[in-house]
Amino acid sequence: MIMDAGLAAVLVGLITAIGGIIVAVIQLRGLRVENKQDHAVVQGQLATILNSVFRVDSKVDAVTDRLDTHIEEHHEGVSDGEIAGRTSG
């Protein structure tokens, strides 16, 4: 059986298409693995940033509490424009 040029072109096109699909599937599998690894790295970095934010937030709260206490101490015993703990003189 002798194949004509038209049938040969169709077979070559099919083989090329099937080969391209196989290559695409192989590359997509690799990209999925790489994508999962990248997501894991980013998730770890975000967790680190979140921990840092929580530490800063708790430090700000502590400073706020200390400042409030300090201001309250200044206001205790203040009368007639005097500053608490100081004697006029």
URVEN-V350849 format. One line per field, one symbol per residue. phi: phi as a letter, one per 20 degrees, with the letter a starting at -180 (. if undefined). burial: b if it has 9 or more other C-alpha atoms within 8 Angstrom, else e. A space follows every 10 residues. Layout:
# URVEN-V350849
phi->???
burial->???
This chain:
# URVEN-V350849
phi->.deeffffff ffffffffff ffffffffff ffffffffff ffffffffff ffffffffff ffffffffff ffffefmebl meegnddfa
burial->eeeeeeebee eeeeeeeeee eeeeeeeeee eeeeeeeeee eeeeeeeeee eeeeeeeeee eeeeeeeeee eeebbeebee eebbeeeee
